[in-house]
Amino acid sequence: MVAPGRGELRQSILPPLPLAPGEVLVRALVSAVSRGTESLVFQGRVPPELFDIMRCPFQEGDFPAPVKYGYCMVGKVEAGPDHLAGRRVFCLHPHQDLFVVPADAVVPVPGAIPTDRAALAANMETAVNILWDALPPIGGRIAVIGAGVIGCLTAWLAARVPGARVELIDINPAREAIAGALGVRFVLPEAAAGDCDIEIHASGNPAGLTTALTLAGFEAIIVEASWYGTRPVAAPLGAAFHPRRLRLVSSQVGSVAPSMRPRWSYRDRLSLALDLLEDSRLDILLTGSSMFADLTDVFPRLTLHPGDELCHLIRYHRTQDLTQAPT
């Protein structure tokens, strides 16, 4: 991005071969556009006080612009240590067709997971961290507000808790088919059950937070997983918020959740996220793709007119065999 709302493709100069010890050369296969954070970055809506905190790994430039941003990359190692050479890997790297990073910055993609689905790893990592913050109990009544990629993944994970009664809530009735494919009950806000033990808000819209606070039961936990950038949010903390002794908890993937932090590293969490992507039902979240050469046209459309799109992939090769898991 060269200015808020405007991007361009630029050339980067890579280190000459041979690589330094402990480095890998990665050729991109696919990357995913993060509809939440990347849209806010593209619009120049990162608060100045968060410029340092919101830097992504291998970012170039500074907020608000010019800046190279992104963190959902799947590629193939073309040069590096023997145990990684030729392998597909996931890396928290901006959109770029060829790049060099330290070997410990990439995580091998399990062989059973197709390349396209592996691009969901960063989103799955966020969903894992949300549930680590929420600590859902066995048999808990759980509502997830917002059926975007993060909300769908979070609801799908929550539904695997034994006895959990999970509702995925969204104002868009078209999301019902996606929830059904994931094995999760879908409801519109007016039909939600309420009296929940845990509410997880992932819609990115302040109205969704109001819904979460309304549906929460006595002494329930509301996990706020949306990030609003510079947008002000008026949370309704009057009415029953205090009488019901509700707890509003922030969740953000930049730190491992406190419940797991003493024993889990960032790499451990990302490896878990990749392992969890083995379920083929998650492919329903991959709703569109474009070529890397068209990236400057894709970003404005996804930011301003996303429609029903969920996870949009950026492809770096036209041949299909590069986007499938090895057989």
Phi, psi and omega in degrees: 000126181263340176198156179309125179083004182218127180235167174205157176271133179232154177274144175242146177264119181269158176299146180290152173281151359287156180291158172290153178306137177083011177248159176228145172259122185242129172261125184294142172253301174215153169226159180248146176270121177281109186296332182277285186296315182295327177295318179294320177298315183297329179272001180072032186253030172272123181299138181306325182289350180249012182304318181285317183295325186272005175296137176262160178304135176066019173297143172241140183087182183228154175290150000281334180184159356285147183207140174255120191224155178146159186200030182228065189250133172240128181216184179238131182285120180263338177204144180151195180304149185304324184288350179245339185303129179083357184267151171281139183222157171254142181215140175280077186229146176298168179297117183195141188278338180209133183205160178242129179218164173300145182300328182283000177270353180248149179237124180301140176275126178306143187300332184279352186260121177300152183300316181302313182294329179298337178294347177278001188301318181294322177293319177296322178299319177297316180298319177300315182294324177300314180289329173296326176285325183281329182050062183295134180277159172301131180078009184291149172270114189235131175241135175244118182260120181110108183259046167279193182298313181296315179298318180295316179294320180295316178295321179297318177293315182298325181292348179272354175288129184306128176075359183294141175250104190249134171240132173258120189247132177204154179278350181263108182296342179294342180285349182298320181296323179292315178300318179298319179296331179271358180076029183240139178289132179249139174216152169283157184307320184289345181255004183294148186290320182079185181053043185277154173280322181223132173243130178242118182259120182222027184274338185078003181242129180305332179296329178292326177294322175300318177299316180299315180294327181289322186274349185290140177275183181300128180057031178283164176254128173251116179263118179269108182255358179275147174238131190254357183063233181272000184286126178288146182231126177259104179271131181283085182263013172270217176046237188267006184303311181282315178302326179273001176052050181283151178242123179257117187242134176274142173230131180210133190288350181295343175229141174294136183306143184305326183295337184243349188302324181295339188238346186242133175265171175301319181295320176302316182294318180293322177297319177298316180301318178296317179299323183289347182277010184290339183286119183293343179297337182290347178298340180295342179280348180270100193249000180186163178206157177216161176279151180305323181298339182261010187302323183293336176273332184290316186301312179300321180295314181294329182282317187263327184222067185288337182060224181264014182293140175254262180266119179257128182262146172253122182259145182248354178219146181273342182282128186294329187295342179281349184253013181245158176290147178294149181253000000 
